[in-house]
Amino acid sequence: MTEGIKAEPWVLVTASGSSEYTMYVEGDELICQVGSTTLKYRARAIEDLTAWLKEQDDWVPLGAADESKAAADGTVEAWGRSESNPVGGWYGLRKGYRGRFGMYLPPLLEKLGVVELTHDARNNKVRAL
């Protein structure tokens, strides 16, 4: 089996270390299971976010926020919702659960070995390797 599929999901921990969750790719969706909550993102977010972080060439704040809250400018969360990103808006697919992109995607990229992530209690950052 290959890690990252439904039968063998990636087991991840948020940057702050406060929550464990799983992710796997199914078709063109990236499924994120946090307890009993399921979030869905576009699977291409893995490659798109990696490319964007390489362009930034510096540390970028995560800025995780729920869909109903504004994302701070210049953060991974803001980019994941921006009309200027490669998909022209939200990477999140499930209405009401499209946020938290900045919380759940960077640890996956770290697991895949393409970024470096800080692991502080708050205000974590990420940068491409």
N, C-alpha and C positions, 0 to 999 in steps of 0.2 A: 504494500500500500504506500501511497504517497501522502505525506502530511499536507493539509490544506483542502482535503475533501471532506464531505459530510461524515464518512465513516472514521476519519482520522483528522479532526480539525486541529488547527493551531491552538494551543493553550497559551494564553497571553495574560499579562498583568498590566494595569494602567501604569503610566509613568510614575505616579506618586506611590504606587505599590498598594493602593487601597482596595482594588477590586480585580478579581480574576474573571476572565471571560474567554470565549472561544470564537474563532472565525474560520470560515471555509468558503471556497468558491463553488458556486453551482450555476453553470451556464455563464451568463454575463452579470451575475449578481454575486456580491460579497456578503455573506450572511454573518452577522455578529450576534451572538447569543450571550446576554448578560442576565444571569439568573433566569427568570421567566420571560424577560423582555427580548424580543427579536428586532434587531435593526437591520436594514438592508441598504447597501451602497452599491454603486456601479463598480464592477470588478476592475474596470480600467483605472480606477482611482489609485491602485497600487503603482502602476507605471506613470500615470500623470502626476501624482504627488511627488514621486521620486524625481522626475524631470524638473518640476517646478522648484523643488528644494535645491537641486544642483544649480539652477539659474540664480537663486538667492545668494549662494556662495557665502553663507553666514548662518548664525543661529537664528531661528524663527520661533517665536512663542507659539505654544499650542492653542491657547485661547478657547478651550472647549466650552460650548454653550448649547443649551437646549434650543430646539427649533424656534420656539416662541420668543427667545431672547436675542438681542443684537450681538453680533460677533465683533470683537475688537479689531480695528483695522490692522493689517499687517500680520495677522495670525494665520495658522493653518486652517482654523475654523472659518475665518472670513474667506480664504481662498476656496474652500470647499463649497461655498455658496455663491461665489462671485459670478456675475455675468461675463467676466473676462477670462474665466478658466476654460479649458478645452471643451467642456460640455455645455457651457453657457448658463450655468446655474448650479443647482443642488446636485451633489453626488449622492446624497441620501435619497432613497426611493420610496420609503414608507411614510406617507403623510402623517404628521404629528411626531414622527421619530426620525426626521431627517438630520437633526443636529448631532452633536457630540462627535463629529468627524475628527476634530482635533484631539479628542481623547482616545479614540479607538484605532485610528489608522497608524499613527506614528509607532506604537509598540509592535505592530505587525511588520512595518518596514525595518525596525531594529532587528526583529527575529529573522528577517530575510537577509540581514547583513548589508543593507544599503544606506542606513543612517545611523547617527549617533544621537542618543536621547539622554537628557538629564533625568535624574530620579529624585527630585526634591519633593517635599510635602506639598508645595504649591508652585505655580508659575514655571512650569517646565518648558524646555525648549528642545528643538530638534535641528539637526543639520545633516546634509548629505555627506557621505564619505567620498 
